[in-house]
Amino acid sequence: MVRPPIPILIQIALGAVAGWYYIKVMKRSVFGHLWGAIVVGIIGSVLGCIALDGVFTFLINNPLTVNFVAAFFGAFLLIWIFSKLAHQ
């Protein structure tokens, strides 16, 4: 299935914001610090939208068809997993 480019760009932006938030606001550490958290957040955001799109379908109520909850959940989950792996 081919995904339109605008929702993917929004998912990338949401993942970057989640990575920035995890490092700057929550004051947590991840391997690679800020850039590592941003890259992992972007990957998590895209994977979260792909995997959880069916779970949170009722939350898609915008014209861009981006599931913001799935994007943020995927980004924070993957950043959290990587932060736990980096500290062991």
DSSP file (Angstrom, degrees, kcal/mol; ACC not computed):
  #  RESIDUE AA STRUCTURE BP1 BP2  ACC     N-H-->O    O-->H-N    N-H-->O    O-->H-N    TCO  KAPPA ALPHA  PHI   PSI    X-CA   Y-CA   Z-CA
    1    1 A M              0   0    0      0, 0.0     2,-0.5     0, 0.0     0, 0.0   0.000 360.0 360.0 360.0 129.2    0.0    0.0    0.0
    2    2 A V        -     0   0    0      0, 0.0     0, 0.0     0, 0.0     0, 0.0  -0.759 360.0-149.8 -89.7 126.7    1.4    3.4   -1.0
    3    3 A R        -     0   0    0     -2,-0.5     5,-0.0     1,-0.1     0, 0.0  -0.768  23.0-108.1 -96.3 141.2    1.0    6.1    1.7
    4    4 A P     >  -     0   0    0      0, 0.0     4,-1.0     0, 0.0    -1,-0.1  -0.311  26.3-123.4 -64.5 152.3    0.7    9.7    0.7
    5    5 A P  H  > S+     0   0    0      0, 0.0     4,-2.2     0, 0.0     5,-0.2   0.817 101.1  61.9 -71.8 -31.2    3.7   11.9    1.4
    6    6 A I  H  > S+     0   0    0      1,-0.2     4,-2.1     2,-0.2     5,-0.2   0.937 103.9  47.1 -66.2 -46.9    2.1   14.6    3.6
    7    7 A P  H  > S+     0   0    0      0, 0.0     4,-2.3     0, 0.0    -1,-0.2   0.873 111.8  52.3 -61.7 -33.6    1.0   12.2    6.4
    8    8 A I  H  X S+     0   0    0     -4,-1.0     4,-2.2     2,-0.2    -2,-0.2   0.904 108.6  50.0 -67.7 -39.4    4.4   10.6    6.4
    9    9 A L  H  X S+     0   0    0     -4,-2.2     4,-2.2     2,-0.2    -1,-0.2   0.877 110.9  49.7 -64.5 -36.7    6.0   14.0    6.8
   10   10 A I  H  X S+     0   0    0     -4,-2.1     4,-2.5     2,-0.2    -2,-0.2   0.890 109.2  51.7 -68.5 -38.7    3.7   14.8    9.7
   11   11 A Q  H  X S+     0   0    0     -4,-2.3     4,-2.3     2,-0.2    -2,-0.2   0.894 109.1  50.8 -63.2 -39.6    4.6   11.5   11.3
   12   12 A I  H  X S+     0   0    0     -4,-2.2     4,-2.2     2,-0.2    -2,-0.2   0.919 111.1  48.2 -62.9 -43.7    8.3   12.4   10.9
   13   13 A A  H  X S+     0   0    0     -4,-2.2     4,-2.3     2,-0.2    -2,-0.2   0.904 111.2  50.3 -64.2 -41.1    7.6   15.7   12.6
   14   14 A L  H  X S+     0   0    0     -4,-2.5     4,-2.3     1,-0.2    -1,-0.2   0.889 110.5  50.1 -64.8 -38.9    5.7   14.1   15.4
   15   15 A G  H  X S+     0   0    0     -4,-2.3     4,-2.2     2,-0.2    27,-0.3   0.892 110.5  49.6 -65.6 -39.6    8.5   11.6   16.0
   16   16 A A  H  X S+     0   0    0     -4,-2.2     4,-2.4     2,-0.2    -2,-0.2   0.903 111.3  49.0 -65.9 -40.7   11.0   14.4   16.1
   17   17 A V  H  X S+     0   0    0     -4,-2.3     4,-2.7     2,-0.2    -2,-0.2   0.899 110.3  51.6 -64.9 -40.3    8.9   16.4   18.6
   18   18 A A  H  X S+     0   0    0     -4,-2.3     4,-2.2     2,-0.2    -2,-0.2   0.905 110.7  48.3 -63.9 -40.9    8.5   13.3   20.7
   19   19 A G  H  X S+     0   0    0     -4,-2.2     4,-1.7     2,-0.2    -2,-0.2   0.915 112.9  47.4 -64.4 -43.5   12.3   12.8   20.8
   20   20 A W  H  X>S+     0   0    0     -4,-2.4     4,-3.1     1,-0.2     5,-0.5   0.918 112.4  50.1 -62.2 -44.3   12.9   16.4   21.7
   21   21 A Y  I  X>S+     0   0    0     -4,-2.7     5,-2.1     1,-0.2     4,-1.2   0.898 108.1  53.2 -61.6 -42.1   10.3   16.2   24.4
   22   22 A Y  I  <5S+     0   0    0     -4,-2.2     6,-1.7     3,-0.2    -1,-0.2   0.878 119.2  33.8 -63.1 -38.6   11.8   13.1   25.9
   23   23 A I  I  <5S+     0   0    0     -4,-1.7     4,-0.4     4,-0.2    -2,-0.2   0.935 127.7  32.0 -83.5 -49.8   15.3   14.6   26.1
   24   24 A K  I  <5S+     0   0    0     -4,-3.1    -3,-0.2    -5,-0.2    -2,-0.1   0.897 129.3  28.0 -82.0 -42.1   14.6   18.3   26.9
   25   25 A V  I  <<S+     0   0    0     -4,-1.2    -3,-0.2    -5,-0.5    -4,-0.1   0.913 128.7  37.1 -89.9 -46.5   11.4   18.3   29.0
   26   26 A M  S   <S-     0   0    0     -5,-2.1    -3,-0.1     2,-0.1    -4,-0.1   0.640  96.4-139.5 -81.5 -13.0   11.5   14.9   30.7
   27   27 A K        +     0   0    0     -4,-0.4     2,-0.2    -6,-0.3    -4,-0.2   0.883  48.9 146.1  56.5  44.9   15.3   15.1   31.1
   28   28 A R        -     0   0    0     -6,-1.7     2,-0.4     5,-0.0    -1,-0.2  -0.649  42.7-125.5-102.9 165.2   15.9   11.4   30.2
   29   29 A S        +     0   0    0     -2,-0.2     2,-0.3    54,-0.1    57,-0.1  -0.902  24.6 177.2-117.6 145.8   18.9   10.0   28.4
   30   30 A V    >   -     0   0    0     -2,-0.4     3,-2.5    56,-0.1     2,-0.2  -0.949  46.8 -83.9-136.7 153.3   19.0    7.9   25.3
   31   31 A F  T 3  S+     0   0    0     -2,-0.3    56,-0.0     1,-0.3    55,-0.0  -0.446 123.4  22.5 -59.3 124.7   22.0    6.6   23.3
   32   32 A G  T >> S-     0   0    0     -2,-0.2     4,-1.6     4,-0.1     3,-0.8   0.448 103.4-133.9  92.7   1.9   23.0    9.4   21.0
   33   33 A H  H <> S-     0   0    0     -3,-2.5     4,-2.1     1,-0.2     5,-0.2  -0.227  75.7  -2.6  48.3-122.5   21.3   12.0   23.3
   34   34 A L  H 3> S+     0   0    0      1,-0.2     4,-2.2     2,-0.2    -1,-0.2   0.933 139.9  44.3 -67.2 -47.0   19.2   14.4   21.3
   35   35 A W  H <> S+     0   0    0     -3,-0.8     4,-2.4     1,-0.2    -2,-0.2   0.882 113.9  51.0 -67.9 -36.5   19.9   13.2   17.8
   36   36 A G  H  X S+     0   0    0     -4,-1.6     4,-2.5     1,-0.2     5,-0.2   0.913 111.0  48.3 -64.2 -42.1   19.5    9.6   18.8
   37   37 A A  H  X S+     0   0    0     -4,-2.1     4,-2.4     2,-0.2    -2,-0.2   0.877 111.5  50.1 -66.8 -37.4   16.1   10.3   20.5
   38   38 A I  H  X S+     0   0    0     -4,-2.2     4,-2.3   -19,-0.2    -2,-0.2   0.929 112.8  45.8 -66.6 -44.6   14.9   12.2   17.4
   39   39 A V  H  X S+     0   0    0     -4,-2.4     4,-2.2     2,-0.2    -2,-0.2   0.932 116.0  45.3 -64.9 -44.8   15.9    9.4   15.0
   40   40 A V  H  X S+     0   0    0     -4,-2.5     4,-2.7     1,-0.2    -1,-0.2   0.877 112.2  53.3 -66.3 -36.7   14.3    6.7   17.2
   41   41 A G  H  X S+     0   0    0     -4,-2.4     4,-2.4    -5,-0.2    -2,-0.2   0.893 108.4  49.5 -64.1 -39.8   11.2    8.9   17.7
   42   42 A I  H  X S+     0   0    0     -4,-2.3     4,-2.2   -27,-0.3     5,-0.2   0.936 113.4  45.7 -64.5 -45.9   10.8    9.2   13.9
   43   43 A I  H  X S+     0   0    0     -4,-2.2     4,-2.5     1,-0.2     5,-0.2   0.926 114.8  48.2 -63.3 -43.6   11.1    5.5   13.4
   44   44 A G  H  X S+     0   0    0     -4,-2.7     4,-2.7     1,-0.2    31,-0.2   0.864 109.6  53.0 -64.3 -36.7    8.8    4.8   16.3
   45   45 A S  H  X S+     0   0    0     -4,-2.4     4,-2.0    29,-0.3    -1,-0.2   0.928 112.3  43.3 -65.2 -45.7    6.2    7.3   15.0
   46   46 A V  H  X S+     0   0    0     -4,-2.2     4,-1.9     2,-0.2    -2,-0.2   0.930 117.5  46.0 -67.2 -44.2    6.1    5.8   11.5
   47   47 A L  H  X S+     0   0    0     -4,-2.5     4,-3.0    -5,-0.2     5,-0.3   0.882 110.8  54.0 -65.3 -37.6    6.0    2.2   12.9
   48   48 A G  H  X S+     0   0    0     -4,-2.7     4,-2.7    -5,-0.2    -1,-0.2   0.897 108.8  48.1 -63.3 -40.1    3.4    3.2   15.5
   49   49 A C  H  X S+     0   0    0     -4,-2.0     4,-0.6     2,-0.2    -1,-0.2   0.869 114.8  45.9 -68.4 -35.7    1.1    4.6   12.8
   50   50 A I  H  < S+     0   0    0     -4,-1.9     4,-0.3    -5,-0.2     3,-0.2   0.939 122.0  35.1 -71.2 -45.8    1.5    1.5   10.7
   51   51 A A  H  < S+     0   0    0     -4,-3.0     3,-0.3     1,-0.2    -2,-0.2   0.865 126.0  35.8 -79.0 -36.8    1.0   -1.0   13.5
   52   52 A L  H  X S+     0   0    0     -4,-2.7     4,-2.1    -5,-0.3    -1,-0.2   0.296  83.3 101.9-104.3   9.9   -1.6    0.8   15.6
   53   53 A D  T  < S+     0   0    0     -4,-0.6    -1,-0.2     1,-0.2     7,-0.1   0.877  86.3  46.7 -62.9 -37.0   -3.7    2.5   12.9
   54   54 A G  T >4 S+     0   0    0     -3,-0.3     3,-0.7    -4,-0.3    -1,-0.2   0.795 110.3  53.5 -74.3 -27.8   -6.4   -0.1   13.2
   55   55 A V  T 34 S+     0   0    0      1,-0.2     3,-0.3    -4,-0.2    -2,-0.2   0.910 118.1  33.3 -73.6 -42.8   -6.5    0.1   17.0
   56   56 A F  T >< S+     0   0    0     -4,-2.1     3,-1.5     1,-0.2     4,-0.3  -0.109  78.1 127.2-104.8  35.1   -6.9    3.8   17.2
   57   57 A T  G X   +     0   0    0     -3,-0.7     3,-1.6     1,-0.3    -1,-0.2   0.852  66.9  61.9 -61.9 -35.2   -9.1    4.2   14.1
   58   58 A F  G 3  S+     0   0    0     -3,-0.3    -1,-0.3     1,-0.3    -2,-0.1   0.653  96.2  62.0 -67.7 -13.4  -11.8    6.1   15.9
   59   59 A L  G <  S+     0   0    0     -3,-1.5     2,-1.2     1,-0.0    -1,-0.3   0.532  74.1 100.9 -90.3  -6.2   -9.3    8.9   16.8
   60   60 A I    <   +     0   0    0     -3,-1.6     7,-0.1    -4,-0.3    -1,-0.0  -0.673  36.6 141.3 -80.6 100.5   -8.6    9.8   13.2
   61   61 A N        +     0   0    0     -2,-1.2    -1,-0.1     5,-0.2     6,-0.0  -0.168  39.5  91.5-134.4  39.9  -10.8   12.9   12.9
   62   62 A N  S >  S-     0   0    0      4,-0.1     3,-1.3     1,-0.0    -3,-0.0  -0.934  79.1-117.7-133.8 158.1   -8.7   15.2   10.8
   63   63 A P  T 3  S+     0   0    0      0, 0.0    -1,-0.0     0, 0.0    -3,-0.0   0.643 109.9  63.5 -71.2 -12.4   -8.4   15.8    7.0
   64   64 A L  T 3  S-     0   0    0      2,-0.1     3,-0.1   -58,-0.1   -54,-0.1   0.548  97.7-135.4 -87.6  -6.9   -4.8   14.7    6.9
   65   65 A T    <   +     0   0    0     -3,-1.3     2,-0.5     1,-0.2    -5,-0.1   0.841  53.4 145.7  52.3  39.8   -5.7   11.1    8.0
   66   66 A V        -     0   0    0    -56,-0.0     2,-1.2   -55,-0.0    -5,-0.2  -0.918  48.0-141.0-104.9 128.1   -2.8   11.1   10.5
   67   67 A N     >  -     0   0    0     -2,-0.5     4,-2.1     1,-0.2     5,-0.1  -0.739  20.3-176.7 -88.8  95.8   -3.4    9.1   13.7
   68   68 A F  H  > S+     0   0    0     -2,-1.2     4,-2.6     1,-0.2     5,-0.2   0.854  79.2  53.3 -64.9 -37.2   -1.6   11.4   16.2
   69   69 A V  H  > S+     0   0    0      1,-0.2     4,-2.6     2,-0.2    -1,-0.2   0.928 111.0  45.7 -65.4 -44.8   -2.2    9.1   19.1
   70   70 A A  H  > S+     0   0    0      2,-0.2     4,-2.4     1,-0.2     5,-0.2   0.878 113.0  51.6 -65.5 -37.3   -0.7    6.2   17.4
   71   71 A A  H  X S+     0   0    0     -4,-2.1     4,-2.2     2,-0.2    -2,-0.2   0.945 114.2  41.3 -65.7 -48.2    2.3    8.3   16.2
   72   72 A F  H  X S+     0   0    0     -4,-2.6     4,-2.8     2,-0.2     5,-0.3   0.897 115.4  51.0 -67.2 -39.5    3.1    9.6   19.7
   73   73 A F  H  X S+     0   0    0     -4,-2.6     4,-2.4    -5,-0.2     5,-0.2   0.933 112.3  46.1 -63.7 -45.5    2.5    6.3   21.3
   74   74 A G  H  X S+     0   0    0     -4,-2.4     4,-2.2    -5,-0.2   -29,-0.3   0.903 114.3  48.4 -63.4 -41.1    4.8    4.5   18.9
   75   75 A A  H  X S+     0   0    0     -4,-2.2     4,-2.4   -31,-0.2     5,-0.2   0.950 114.8  43.1 -65.6 -49.6    7.5    7.2   19.2
   76   76 A F  H  X S+     0   0    0     -4,-2.8     4,-2.4     1,-0.2    -2,-0.2   0.872 113.3  52.9 -66.6 -35.7    7.5    7.3   23.0
   77   77 A L  H  X S+     0   0    0     -4,-2.4     4,-2.3    -5,-0.3    -1,-0.2   0.940 112.3  43.6 -64.4 -46.7    7.4    3.5   23.3
   78   78 A L  H  X S+     0   0    0     -4,-2.2     4,-2.4     2,-0.2    -2,-0.2   0.886 114.3  50.1 -68.9 -37.7   10.4    3.0   21.0
   79   79 A I  H  X S+     0   0    0     -4,-2.4     4,-2.3    -5,-0.2    -1,-0.2   0.916 111.4  49.5 -64.1 -41.8   12.3    5.8   22.7
   80   80 A W  H  X S+     0   0    0     -4,-2.4     4,-2.1     2,-0.2    -2,-0.2   0.911 110.8  49.5 -63.5 -42.6   11.6    4.3   26.1
   81   81 A I  H  X S+     0   0    0     -4,-2.3     4,-2.2     1,-0.2    -2,-0.2   0.930 112.7  47.3 -61.7 -45.4   12.7    0.8   24.9
   82   82 A F  H  X S+     0   0    0     -4,-2.4     4,-1.8     1,-0.2   -51,-0.3   0.860 110.0  52.5 -66.4 -34.1   15.9    2.2   23.6
   83   83 A S  H  X S+     0   0    0     -4,-2.3     4,-0.9     2,-0.2    -1,-0.2   0.889 110.7  47.8 -68.6 -36.8   16.6    4.2   26.7
   84   84 A K  H  < S+     0   0    0     -4,-2.1     3,-0.3     1,-0.2    -2,-0.2   0.878 112.2  49.3 -69.5 -37.2   16.1    1.1   28.8
   85   85 A L  H >< S+     0   0    0     -4,-2.2     3,-0.9     1,-0.2    -2,-0.2   0.833 107.9  54.6 -69.0 -32.2   18.4   -0.9   26.5
   86   86 A A  H 3< S+     0   0    0     -4,-1.8    -1,-0.2     1,-0.2    -2,-0.2   0.740 105.5  53.2 -74.2 -22.3   21.1    1.8   26.7
   87   87 A H  T 3<        0   0    0     -4,-0.9    -1,-0.2    -3,-0.3    -2,-0.2   0.333 360.0 360.0 -97.4   7.6   21.2    1.7   30.5
   88   88 A Q    <         0   0    0     -3,-0.9    -1,-0.2    -4,-0.2    -2,-0.1   0.426 360.0 360.0-105.5 360.0   21.8   -2.0   30.9
